[in-house]
């Protein structure tokens, strides 16, 4: 009889533990949902940081478009219209001193000026009065010369690779212009060996890097990703970084794969730059529908979450990158 009671007690303890874990799991995800819904720009754009995020999202699209030497007339009209709304917001105007807000006005002015240089008429969606207003906002705060595009030579781009880390880190930039030449698997193995020095929770090392070289699959994959439009022609190798859910064991670690994956990604980008391989992280902030489309092209384990795509390639002798203005430390180094 005592044995039956002990078995029953053990059963109920396990059942309670089973239910508790699942309830805690649901509660934590509900809290995650509420916080994301409350603060992200998916649902509203009310705070200064919401507006700034919207501004960066739109101006960076203009930066990428201006990299093309044969710039299309009136490209990214939807982004221009969005930026007009943001840049006339009084709160944005009053915070022109913030690095990302100032560069938003500067990028818009450069967009207008480049069209004027080419003799393109864009008055129907970006008129001279709007341009003058943006220049006035900028000029009343800053008289320095601005260019959102940086011209490089291949030699100059990698000249800091064997210097102190500060110079090396500042020299790494996302590049989208490749020759199409493939790198050998031997050199890519050295890249991964160096990237594997990235720290991870309890040294679990849950990141994996897949190499895709099938050009048809690369093009289909980047089309779903959507952020490399116009630059995919000479992408002959694509790295896919994932992180495996199988390595995490507590509810508190439910988002650890993104943290460890992000740490590994930065190390991977540095490793690629060190071995003089051009690269550009292409984010995979997608929904399950996009992942279903992707599964028809490439076969990845269900337990692994894609962290990022990284198109890689040999750099042209002359190419351009976006400025991608960085924040000043007063904006994100906060003393408690």
C-alpha positions as CSV (number, residue, x, y, z in Angstrom):
1,X,0.0,0.0,0.0
2,X,2.8,2.4,0.9
3,X,4.5,1.6,-2.4
4,X,1.3,2.6,-4.3
5,X,1.1,5.9,-2.3
6,X,4.8,6.6,-3.1
7,X,4.2,6.0,-6.8
8,X,1.1,8.2,-6.8
9,X,3.0,11.0,-5.0
10,X,5.8,10.7,-7.5
11,X,3.3,10.8,-10.4
12,X,1.6,14.0,-9.0
13,X,4.9,15.7,-8.4
14,X,5.9,15.0,-12.0
15,X,2.5,16.1,-13.3
16,X,2.7,19.4,-11.3
17,X,6.2,20.0,-12.6
18,X,5.0,19.3,-16.1
19,X,2.1,21.8,-15.8
20,X,4.2,24.4,-14.1
21,X,6.9,24.5,-16.7
22,X,4.3,24.9,-19.5
23,X,2.3,27.6,-17.6
24,X,5.6,29.5,-16.9
25,X,6.5,29.2,-20.5
26,X,3.2,30.6,-21.7
27,X,3.3,33.5,-19.2
28,X,6.8,34.5,-20.2
29,X,5.9,34.6,-23.9
30,X,2.7,36.5,-23.2
31,X,4.8,39.1,-21.3
32,X,7.2,39.2,-24.2
33,X,4.3,39.8,-26.6
34,X,2.8,42.6,-24.4
35,X,6.2,44.4,-24.2
36,X,6.9,44.2,-27.9
37,X,3.4,45.3,-28.7
38,X,3.7,48.2,-26.3
39,X,7.0,49.5,-27.4
40,X,7.9,48.5,-31.0
41,X,7.0,50.5,-34.1
42,X,4.9,47.6,-35.4
43,X,1.9,49.0,-33.6
44,X,2.6,52.7,-33.0
45,X,5.2,55.5,-33.5
46,X,4.6,57.8,-30.6
47,X,7.9,58.1,-28.7
48,X,11.0,59.9,-30.0
49,X,12.8,56.5,-30.3
50,X,9.9,55.1,-32.3
51,X,10.1,58.0,-34.7
52,X,13.9,57.7,-34.8
53,X,13.7,54.0,-35.6
54,X,11.3,54.8,-38.5
55,X,13.6,57.5,-39.7
56,X,16.6,55.2,-39.8
57,X,14.7,52.4,-41.5
58,X,13.8,54.7,-44.3
59,X,16.9,56.7,-44.7
60,X,19.1,53.6,-44.9
61,X,17.1,52.4,-47.9
62,X,18.1,55.7,-49.6
63,X,21.7,55.1,-48.7
64,X,21.7,51.7,-50.3
65,X,20.0,53.0,-53.4
66,X,22.5,55.8,-53.9
67,X,25.4,53.3,-54.1
68,X,24.3,52.5,-57.7
69,X,26.4,54.6,-60.1
70,X,23.6,54.3,-62.6
71,X,21.0,55.6,-60.1
72,X,17.4,55.2,-61.1
73,X,15.3,58.4,-61.3
74,X,13.0,58.7,-58.3
75,X,14.0,55.4,-56.7
76,X,12.4,54.5,-53.3
77,X,9.6,57.0,-53.7
78,X,7.7,55.3,-50.9
79,X,10.7,55.9,-48.6
80,X,10.8,59.6,-49.5
81,X,7.1,60.0,-48.7
82,X,7.6,58.3,-45.4
83,X,10.6,60.5,-44.6
84,X,8.6,63.7,-45.4
85,X,6.2,62.7,-42.7
86,X,8.9,62.0,-40.1
87,X,11.1,65.0,-40.9
88,X,8.4,67.6,-40.5
89,X,7.5,66.2,-37.0
90,X,8.2,69.0,-34.4
91,X,9.8,66.5,-32.0
92,X,12.2,65.3,-34.7
93,X,13.1,68.8,-35.7
94,X,13.7,69.8,-32.1
95,X,16.1,66.8,-31.7
96,X,18.2,67.6,-34.8
97,X,21.3,67.3,-32.5
98,X,20.8,63.5,-32.3
99,X,23.2,61.8,-34.7
100,X,20.6,59.6,-36.5
101,X,18.1,62.4,-36.9
102,X,20.7,64.8,-38.3
103,X,21.9,62.3,-40.8
104,X,18.3,61.6,-41.9
105,X,18.0,65.2,-43.0
106,X,21.4,65.1,-44.7
107,X,20.6,61.9,-46.6
108,X,17.4,63.4,-47.9
109,X,19.2,66.6,-49.1
110,X,21.8,64.5,-50.8
111,X,19.1,62.4,-52.5
112,X,17.6,65.7,-53.9
113,X,21.0,67.1,-54.9
114,X,22.0,63.9,-56.8
115,X,18.8,64.1,-58.8
116,X,19.4,67.7,-59.6
117,X,23.0,66.9,-60.8
118,X,21.6,64.3,-63.2
119,X,18.8,66.6,-64.4
120,X,16.0,64.4,-63.0
121,X,12.8,66.2,-62.2
122,X,11.3,64.8,-59.0
123,X,9.2,67.8,-58.0
124,X,6.0,65.7,-57.9
125,X,7.1,63.9,-54.7
126,X,10.1,65.9,-53.5
127,X,9.9,69.6,-54.3
128,X,12.4,72.5,-53.8
129,X,10.5,74.0,-50.9
130,X,10.8,70.7,-49.0
131,X,14.5,70.6,-49.8
132,X,15.1,74.2,-48.7
133,X,13.3,73.5,-45.4
134,X,15.5,70.4,-44.7
135,X,18.6,72.4,-45.6
136,X,17.5,75.2,-43.2
137,X,17.0,72.7,-40.4
138,X,20.5,71.3,-41.0
139,X,22.4,74.6,-41.6
140,X,21.1,76.2,-38.5
141,X,22.8,73.4,-36.5
142,X,25.7,72.2,-38.6
143,X,27.7,73.7,-41.5
144,X,30.0,70.7,-42.1
145,X,30.2,68.9,-45.5
146,X,28.3,65.7,-45.8
147,X,28.4,62.6,-48.0
148,X,26.4,59.5,-47.3
149,X,28.5,57.4,-49.7
150,X,32.2,56.4,-49.2
151,X,34.4,55.5,-52.2
152,X,37.0,52.8,-51.7
153,X,39.8,50.9,-53.3
154,X,40.2,47.2,-52.4
155,X,43.7,47.9,-51.1
156,X,42.6,50.8,-49.0
157,X,39.6,49.0,-47.5
158,X,41.8,46.2,-46.0
159,X,44.8,48.3,-45.0
160,X,43.9,48.3,-41.3
161,X,43.5,44.5,-41.0
162,X,46.8,44.0,-39.2
163,X,46.6,47.1,-37.1
164,X,45.3,47.6,-33.5
165,X,41.7,46.4,-32.9
166,X,40.3,49.9,-32.7
167,X,41.4,50.7,-36.2
168,X,40.4,47.2,-37.5
169,X,36.9,47.4,-36.0
170,X,36.2,50.9,-37.5
171,X,37.4,49.6,-40.9
172,X,34.8,46.9,-41.2
173,X,31.8,47.9,-43.3
174,X,29.1,46.1,-45.2
175,X,29.9,45.7,-48.9
176,X,27.5,44.7,-51.6
177,X,29.7,44.9,-54.8
178,X,31.5,41.6,-55.6
179,X,33.4,40.3,-58.6
180,X,31.6,36.9,-58.5
181,X,34.8,35.0,-57.8
182,X,34.4,32.2,-55.2
183,X,36.6,31.7,-52.2
184,X,38.1,28.3,-51.6
185,X,36.7,26.1,-48.8
186,X,40.1,26.1,-47.2
187,X,40.0,29.9,-46.6
188,X,36.4,29.7,-45.5
189,X,37.4,27.0,-43.0
190,X,39.9,29.4,-41.5
191,X,37.2,32.0,-41.2
192,X,34.9,29.7,-39.3
193,X,37.8,28.6,-37.1
194,X,38.4,32.2,-36.1
195,X,34.6,32.9,-35.7
196,X,34.4,29.9,-33.4
197,X,36.2,31.9,-30.7
198,X,32.9,33.7,-30.0
199,X,31.7,33.2,-26.4
200,X,28.4,31.5,-25.8
201,X,26.2,30.7,-22.8
202,X,28.0,27.9,-20.7
203,X,30.2,27.4,-23.7
204,X,27.4,25.4,-25.5
205,X,28.4,26.7,-28.9
206,X,25.0,26.3,-30.6
207,X,25.8,28.3,-33.8
208,X,26.2,26.6,-37.2
209,X,27.2,28.1,-40.5
210,X,26.0,26.7,-43.8
211,X,27.6,27.5,-47.1
212,X,25.3,27.8,-50.1
213,X,26.9,27.9,-53.6
214,X,24.0,26.9,-55.9
215,X,23.4,30.2,-57.7
216,X,19.7,29.5,-58.4
217,X,19.1,28.8,-54.7
218,X,21.1,31.8,-53.7
219,X,19.0,34.1,-55.9
220,X,15.7,32.6,-54.6
221,X,16.9,32.9,-51.0
222,X,17.9,36.5,-51.3
223,X,14.7,37.3,-53.0
224,X,12.7,36.1,-50.0
225,X,15.1,38.0,-47.7
226,X,14.4,41.1,-49.7
227,X,17.2,43.4,-48.5
228,X,19.8,42.7,-51.2
229,X,17.7,43.7,-54.3
230,X,19.9,44.9,-57.1
231,X,23.2,43.5,-55.7
232,X,22.7,39.7,-56.0
233,X,24.0,39.2,-59.5
234,X,27.6,38.6,-58.4
235,X,26.8,36.7,-55.2
236,X,28.1,33.2,-55.8
237,X,28.5,32.2,-52.1
238,X,26.1,32.7,-49.3
239,X,26.6,31.9,-45.6
240,X,23.6,31.1,-43.5
241,X,24.1,31.4,-39.7
242,X,21.8,29.5,-37.5
243,X,21.5,28.7,-33.8
244,X,20.2,25.4,-32.5
245,X,17.3,25.4,-29.9
246,X,18.4,22.0,-28.7
247,X,21.1,23.5,-26.6
248,X,18.8,25.5,-24.3
249,X,17.2,24.1,-21.2
250,X,15.4,26.8,-19.2
251,X,12.5,29.1,-19.8
252,X,14.8,32.0,-19.1
253,X,16.9,31.0,-22.1
254,X,14.0,31.1,-24.5
255,X,15.7,34.1,-26.3
256,X,19.3,33.1,-25.7
257,X,19.7,31.7,-29.2
258,X,19.4,35.2,-30.6
259,X,22.0,36.5,-28.1
260,X,24.5,33.8,-28.8
261,X,23.7,33.9,-32.5
262,X,24.3,37.7,-32.5
263,X,27.6,37.4,-30.7
264,X,28.7,34.7,-33.1
265,X,27.5,36.8,-36.1
266,X,29.8,39.8,-35.1
267,X,32.7,37.5,-34.7
268,X,32.0,35.9,-38.1
269,X,31.9,39.3,-39.7
270,X,35.2,40.3,-38.2
271,X,36.7,37.0,-39.3
272,X,35.6,37.5,-42.9
273,X,37.0,41.0,-42.9
274,X,40.3,39.8,-41.4
275,X,40.7,37.3,-44.3
276,X,39.7,40.0,-46.8
277,X,36.4,38.6,-47.8
278,X,33.7,41.1,-48.6
279,X,30.5,40.6,-46.7
280,X,27.1,42.1,-45.8
281,X,24.8,40.8,-43.1
282,X,21.3,40.4,-44.5
283,X,18.9,40.1,-41.6
284,X,16.3,37.4,-41.3
285,X,13.6,39.2,-39.3
286,X,10.8,37.2,-41.0
287,X,7.6,35.4,-40.2
288,X,6.8,31.7,-40.4
289,X,5.3,32.2,-43.9
290,X,8.7,33.3,-45.2
291,X,10.4,30.4,-43.4
292,X,7.9,28.0,-45.1
293,X,8.9,29.5,-48.5
294,X,12.6,29.2,-47.6
295,X,12.1,25.5,-46.6
296,X,11.2,24.8,-50.2
297,X,14.6,26.0,-51.4
298,X,17.0,24.9,-48.6
299,X,16.7,22.1,-46.1
300,X,17.7,23.2,-42.6
301,X,17.0,21.3,-39.3
302,X,13.7,22.3,-37.7
303,X,15.4,22.9,-34.4
304,X,17.7,25.6,-35.9
305,X,16.7,29.3,-36.1
306,X,18.2,31.4,-38.8
307,X,20.0,34.3,-37.4
308,X,21.3,36.0,-40.5
309,X,22.3,35.5,-44.2
310,X,25.7,36.8,-45.1
311,X,26.4,37.2,-48.9
312,X,30.2,37.0,-49.3
313,X,32.5,37.7,-52.2
314,X,35.7,39.0,-53.7
315,X,35.7,42.8,-53.7
316,X,36.1,44.9,-56.9
317,X,39.1,47.1,-57.2
318,X,36.9,50.1,-56.8
319,X,33.6,50.1,-54.9
320,X,31.3,52.1,-52.6
321,X,29.7,51.7,-49.2
322,X,27.1,53.6,-47.3
323,X,28.2,55.9,-44.5
324,X,25.9,54.2,-42.0
325,X,26.5,56.9,-39.4
326,X,27.2,55.6,-35.9
327,X,25.7,57.0,-32.8
328,X,27.8,59.2,-30.5
329,X,28.4,57.6,-27.2
330,X,26.3,60.2,-25.3
331,X,23.2,58.7,-26.9
332,X,23.8,55.1,-25.8
333,X,26.3,55.0,-22.9
334,X,24.1,55.6,-19.9
335,X,25.2,55.9,-16.3
336,X,22.8,54.5,-13.8
